[in-house]
Structure formats: C-alpha cells, structure tokens
Amino acid sequence: MESKEWYLEYEITIDRPGLLGDISSLLGMLSINIVSINGVDAGRRGLLIRAQSEDQIKRLESILETVETIKVRKIREPKLRDKLAVRHGRYIQRDHDDKKTFRFVRDELGILVDFMAEIFKEKGHKLIGIRGMPRVGKTESVVAASVCANKKWLFVSSTLLKQTIRKELIKDEYNENNIFLIDGIVSRRRADERHLQLVREIMRMPAVKVIEHPDIFVEHSEYSIEDFDYIIELRNNPDEEITYDVVEKQNLFDEPGVGGFGNFDF
C-alpha cells in the first residue's frame, strides 16, 4: 500500500524539555514517518507526516487525546496553506470573511512566490487576481513563481517595461501549461475588440490566468470577482490602502507620448 501524507498540528499546553522527542518517539512506534516539522504559530508546531494506513492516524489521534502537555488542533490531509506553514514557519494571512483572499506584504515576497508556484503546478483552469499598488512587486512575483513552477509565462497585456497589448497568439503559445498574465486596467480600458476577443479565448482555456487589478477587469464585463479561484493582495505594509485612482494614473504615464517608453501592440 502506498503511503499517504497527513498534516498534524498541536498546541503546547505545558512546555517541558523532551516534549518534541516524545512525540517523535510515539510516531516512530506507530511506524509513522516525519516528513518535516516547524513551529507554525506561537506555541504551536506543525508536522507533515506519512503513514501507510488511516488506521495509524486514528490510533495516533486517540493516543494524543490522552496527552496533557499538548492539544491537537488539526489532523488532516495537508492543504496548501499547511505545507507552506511548515515550510516557512507561519501561516499566510487569509481574509476572515472571504476565504479565497490571501494577504501579503512586500517583505513576504518569498512566501508569495512559493504560494503561487504551488498553484501554478496544478493542472486545469485557475483564475488568480492580484491587487496592489504600483511597484509593489506584483508582476515580478508572478514571473518568479512561473520560473519556480517551471512554466512559461506570457504577457497578454502589461506595463512592466512597455505597454503590451496582444491581439493574437502564435500557435505554440496556445498551450495549457503556460501562465497567462493580464493587466486588468490595460485590457479593460485601453484595448480594442481584437484584444478583448483574445482575452475571452484565453479565459476559456484550461490554464492558469493571472489578472492584475481584477476589480477593474470585471467592470462592464461578463466576468465577476466570484469567478476567481484566488485573490492575492500585496502591500508595501499591512496598513497600506489599495486605491485604483493612483494605479490608473501610473498606467496613464506608461502610455506612449505621456512620458512612457512606447508600446507593443501586436
């Protein structure tokens, strides 16, 4: 039987020397292997473990319920947030009301890149929106995550170096393994019908699409925020307000003839 990975998280109620060693010994006696372990919050440890059967996990849970020095918080098949918490030593922040919205600050770009790379590795349709002010690292993070996931990225619309507005793709670019990057402001407010038709084609593909400024993108369109699988908010600091008037002014200066570098329109 093939072994299966599980996530165990416990809170330390009575800290004492040798506690981690005792937990490790218990796992060993049950023939459960530790894949990785780390502190994931104040007074909490998270472990990725591997077991041959679910009965081993049930026995582990039953025994741990009798241990007074810890309180089990989670035993489950690992979610993406669990794996990242063990890898980086803390959970990524998620909105309390909207569970598909995740918040990062610029100092956490490494975690953000890791988070997106894991999503990019999944097969099929994924629609990801990224909110953030200019020069906070949105596009750069997507490119870095694409590299980590060993995926090719394509700018459908962008203002990274020059304003890019694609109106068609070549045959090899219609690839479900590609990561398609769309700037919501450029596509929605500065593009023509040919570009919008290309965007519709890409949106129907079973591939990963990343859209910067998703709130602008869905304005006066057939799409809504509910269509997104993930919304990522990236800030320079936790208290920064993301406002689109500043973002749109920044995009204006990227236009040809207004202090920008010209544009790519093809």
C-alpha angles and dihedrals in degrees: 000000000000115000120245131215122238136181120230122186124178136177119226109234097171114026114209137155114274096022094124090046091054092051090048091050091051091052090049093052089053090049091243115145124218112228097180140337136197144151108268101180140355106308094355133109128197125203133188105210135178126217135176095223141017089240089069090056092048091051090048092051091048093052095045090054088067095051111101097195096065139034118212111231102174139013110168146114104294119263123205091260090053093053092047092047091056092043096049103026098245143054121261112244117260128188112258094220101033108043094191093060116092125187129212136169125216092259087063097057091120092058091044092052090049091048094051093043090058090051091047090055091061117095126238136024118347123167115197126182124199123200121192147120123268118288094012092121105261100137094035090054092052091050092048091048090050090054091049090050091047091239131138116240126211127197107222090172127356148144097207096120104344130001106274123196114173119202098179141011128223117243097262091052092065089085124138090214093062124099110230116209119201128181104216095207095049094045097044102040109023106033133088130231094272091059093045090051089054090050090053091051091051092047089058093052119101090240141103115279121187116195123191114210094016093180091063092042094059094048112115091353139111090253131083137192087255088068091067120097093199134016115198122195116198120190137175088231134001094258097050115122117222107223125175099209090072092043093052092049088053090052090049091059089052090062119103114267094021100085096289133118098255124257147267112235113173 
